[in-house]
Amino acid sequence: MNLTEAPHNISILLVEDTLSERLFIASILQKIQLDGCTMALHQAVDGEEALAVCQTQAIDLVVSDWRMPNLSGIALCKRLKAEIYTPYILLLTGNNETEDLVYALQSGADDYLAKPFDPRVLTIRVIAALRLIKTQKIMQAQHKALNDSHKQTIKLLAEKKAELKQAAQLQHSLLPAKRFTQQQWQVNHYFQAATELAGDVFQCFKINEQWMGFFLIDVSGHGAGAAMQSFTLAQALNPNRANWHTSPDLLMEYINQVFFDPSDQGQFATMIIGKMNCTTGEYELCNAGHPQPLLISENSCDSINMQSSLPIGIDGNTQYVNWQGRLNANQQLMIFSDGIYEMNNPTHGMFGLQRLKTLCTLKQTISGDAMMHHIRHALSDWQQGDGQDDMSIMLFSNNTHSPTITQPQSTSQLQNTAKDPSNNLLTQITPSPLSVA
C-alpha cells in the first residue's frame, strides 16, 4: 500500500467556554476538508473538560480559547505539552500584543490567532495544521512499516540461519568418520566450507571385506544450490543405490547421466571416484576434471599423471577411463579439491599446487594423523581465517607401517622460502590447471 495515499483519521478538539463562539467556530471547522483525511470534531467548554476528552480520545489538533474558567488555554497548553504524544495547538485570544504572542508560543502553542478573526484566516490556519498533521501521520506509518519490516527480516534471518545450521549439520553427517579404517588402511580427512554450506562432499566406505570405495565431489559455485547438488550426487553414489562392485569409470558414467541442473545455470561438478583393494593396496581411480591426486613417498610428493575427462554435467556422452595403481605401505595417497591450493594469503598470494607438494615432501614418512595435522595447520596459517572456497582432503595411509614422527616444516618457513628469490621452485609457483580431455 502507498502510505502517502492511505486514508487518515484526524480528530479535532474545540475548546471554548462561550456557547455562541463555540457554535460559530465549530461551523467553520466542520466545513474544512483535506484530501485523504476524514475529520472528527470534539468539543469542550473549558480546559479541564478538554483534558478529560484527551484522556479518552486521540486528539490531533486542539483549537482553544485563551481565557476560560477552571483551566485557561495557556494552562491547557502546558499540561498537554507535558505528555509524550502532544497534539497541535492553535490558540485563539483577544490579546493582540507581541508579548502575548511570545508568551503563548513559549507556553506550548503551535500557532496563535487573535480575535476577532476572518473565518477564511482560521480556515487557512487549520488547513495548514492539518497538512502538517497528515505528513506526521504518514511518517509515523512509514516508520511503523519499516520497524515491522525490520522485525520480520530479523525473524526470517534467524529462521534461515537455523535452517542453514541444520543443513550444515546434515552435510557434515554425510562425511566419513574422522579416522575411517579398513584392514590396515586408514583414511584421514579435512573439510571446510567457504560459507555455511559447501559444494564439496566426500565419503569412503566398506564395499566388502576386501574392497573400500570412495569419492570426492566438488560442485561449481557455493552456498545452498551447490550443497543441494552435491548432496544429490552423494546420495546417488550411496552404496545402497549405486553398484560399487563395478569399475569407477562405469560409476562415473552413471553419475554423469543422473546429473541434473534444475536452474539451467551451467552447473557442473568435478569428481574422483575410486576403489582400493585393502589386502594388496591396489586401487582404481576415475577422474572427471578434478585436480590430480598426489602420491606421497619419503622425500617426494608428485601428482599422479592419470587421464582426466570432462567434469560431469557438461556432456552426457562423455567416456570415462580408469587408472590403476598400487599403494605401498610407506606411501600415502591424497585426493583434494582445488580450494586447497587456490586459497590466497593477503601477503604471499595463492598457496599454489607446488607449495602443497612441497608441504607434503618430508624427509621421513609420518603417520596419516600427523600428516593431516601438519597440512591443516599450514592451510589455516595461510588463509588466516578468511574462507574463500570449499576445501576438502582425503588422505589414505597404511596404519600397520611404523612411521617416524618428525617435526614437519612450518608454514612460516614455507612463507620465508617463498620470499627467497634464490629458490626458483617456490617463487615461480602457478596453480596447476585442471586436466580436461
Secondary structure, 3 states (H helix, E strand, C coil): CCCCCCCEEEEEEEECCCHHHHHHHHHHHCCCCCCCEEEEEEEECCHHHHHHHHHHCCCCEEEEECCCCCCCHHHHHHHHHCCCCCCEEEEEECCCCHHHHHHHHHCCCCEEEECCCCHHHHHHHHHHHHHHHHHHHHHHHHHHHHHHHHHHHHHHHHHHHHHHHHHHHHHHHCCCCCEEEECCEEEEEEEECCCCCCCEEEEEEECCCCEEEEEEEEECCCHHHHHHHHHHHHHHCCCCCCCCCCCHHHHHHHHHHHCCCCCCCCCCEEEEEEEEECCCCEEEEEEECCCCCEEEECCEEEECCCCEECCECCCCCCCCCCEEEECCCCCEEEEECCHHHHCEECCCEECCHHHHHHHHCCCCCCCHHHHHHHHHHHHHHHHCCCCCCCEEEEEEEECCCCCCCCCCCCHHHHHHHHHCCCCHHHHCCCCCCCCCC
